[in-house]
């Protein structure tokens, strides 16, 4: 289960990306989660996925 709170979600996603996955898409596929929903929640707190850094910044 992933956090519902956007700030906790940001921390959770960035940890997973840093430690386990080479891309956001790979993480979403492996965890069977909706990437569009995560992007929307994180964009609401002004964070966007940076492919070069493989993090939401």
PLY file of the C-alpha trace (Angstrom):
ply
format ascii 1.0
element vertex 57
property float x
property float y
property float z
element edge 56
property int vertex1
property int vertex2
end_header
0.00 0.00 0.00
1.27 3.46 -0.86
0.82 6.56 1.33
-2.18 8.81 0.65
-0.63 11.97 2.04
1.17 13.75 -0.84
4.30 14.59 1.18
4.60 11.04 2.49
3.93 9.77 -1.04
6.77 11.94 -2.36
9.18 10.47 0.19
8.01 6.93 -0.49
8.25 7.24 -4.28
11.66 8.93 -4.28
13.04 6.28 -1.90
11.78 3.50 -4.17
13.20 5.23 -7.26
16.56 5.84 -5.60
16.99 2.38 -4.11
15.13 -0.06 -6.36
14.09 1.23 -9.80
15.74 2.69 -12.88
12.61 4.59 -13.94
9.22 5.75 -12.71
7.50 3.59 -15.31
9.38 0.47 -14.14
8.34 1.18 -10.55
4.68 1.64 -11.48
4.65 -1.53 -13.56
6.40 -3.62 -10.93
4.23 -2.32 -8.08
1.05 -2.39 -10.23
0.18 1.22 -9.41
-1.32 4.04 -11.50
1.51 6.36 -12.50
-0.88 9.06 -13.74
-2.55 9.20 -10.33
0.80 9.52 -8.55
1.96 12.24 -10.95
-1.29 14.15 -10.37
-0.96 13.97 -6.59
2.67 15.07 -6.64
2.06 17.84 -9.17
-0.53 19.21 -6.73
2.38 19.94 -4.35
4.59 21.24 -7.19
6.75 18.16 -7.78
7.44 16.74 -11.24
9.32 13.67 -12.33
12.83 14.37 -13.62
13.95 11.48 -15.82
17.62 12.45 -15.63
17.62 12.38 -11.84
15.02 9.60 -11.62
13.34 11.55 -8.83
10.41 13.85 -8.28
11.84 17.34 -7.82
0 1
1 2
2 3
3 4
4 5
5 6
6 7
7 8
8 9
9 10
10 11
11 12
12 13
13 14
14 15
15 16
16 17
17 18
18 19
19 20
20 21
21 22
22 23
23 24
24 25
25 26
26 27
27 28
28 29
29 30
30 31
31 32
32 33
33 34
34 35
35 36
36 37
37 38
38 39
39 40
40 41
41 42
42 43
43 44
44 45
45 46
46 47
47 48
48 49
49 50
50 51
51 52
52 53
53 54
54 55
55 56
